[in-house]
Amino acid sequence: MMINYRTLAAAGALVAIGFPAFAETEIKLGYALAPDSHYGVAALKFEEVLLAETGDQFKVTHFPSSGLGGEREVIEGLQIGTVEATIVSSGTLANFVPETGVFDIPFLFSGLPHARAVLDGPIGQDILAKFDGVGLHGLAWGEQGFRHITNNRNAIHTPADVEGLKIRTMENPVHLAAFDAMGAAPTPMAWPEVISSLQQGVIDGQENPLSVIVSVKLNEVQKYLTVSGHVYSPAMLLVSKPFWDGLDDTQKAAMEKAATEAVVTMRGYVDNVETSGVETLKERGMEVNILSAEEKAAFQGSIKSAYEGYYETYGQELVDSIVNFE
Ligand code: PAF
């Protein structure tokens, strides 16, 4: 075997002055929220575990706070290989893998343990595997918590209180159908436009979990918080399929381990904020009401017509099997 001593000597000199001998592969990791959000802490954990597992093979560059654009744009970037990884809500995922929309059905899950069990179980994992067919690779389901309504018009106790309310929804047909059925005036909008639209009064309100409401400080632009828990909000750790296909088995295993630990961190953050978030937002001056079981049932009743559509799209059998999953 011929050894090129000149090249070896040059590599040794680079290592000696602090350069790695081999180039690291850059992973651009984009997400919509700040470094101190549930996405931010999960992204840091992902980086920490990946680097611990693989040494200097990768370099993770974070793009928090929609630094690479809205969630749909970032996912499209993954498909064409200009972005390697993201943490996203289920907002636009159904546009890529339609089956994902089943988890966006309101009043589907009884609580966080139920949702986590379904996503980590065969139904969730089957849907996760479908991302390989559309230029993406789903590493793991994460979560944001249950979504609640904030607005500047009035406190919300009954479906009549949302009548005509200009509420921003994610670009998600399942959510849109529910708010339509309630009698609100839903406006689908990409997240980067939401704060300025609230400030300018283009929309009255929005809906998001406590993890988002607290970390984004939505109290600065919203007066009322109604703890409605109308829908669970899954998230996903996604990588680009062209990027994934270029990895060897050891690197893939390291990515999977990093994603699993990132999800544990994300869920831990959500658990904390679900306990403390309402008090935090009251202290910051929001007027808060928590829907009683009867009030919640009235909202559930108000979206019966939307449910007929969900059964048609996803099949009642699948919806029921999620509701009854143990
Ligand atoms: O409302 C949304 O669009 C999402 O929940 C957000 C805030 C971008 C986090 O993924």
Boltz pocket constraint, residues with backbone or C-beta under 6 A from the ligand:
constraints:
  - pocket:
      binder: B
      contacts: [[A, 32], [A, 33], [A, 71], [A, 87], [A, 88], [A, 89], [A, 91], [A, 144], [A, 170], [A, 189], [A, 190], [A, 191], [A, 207], [A, 208], [A, 212]]
      max_distance: 6.0
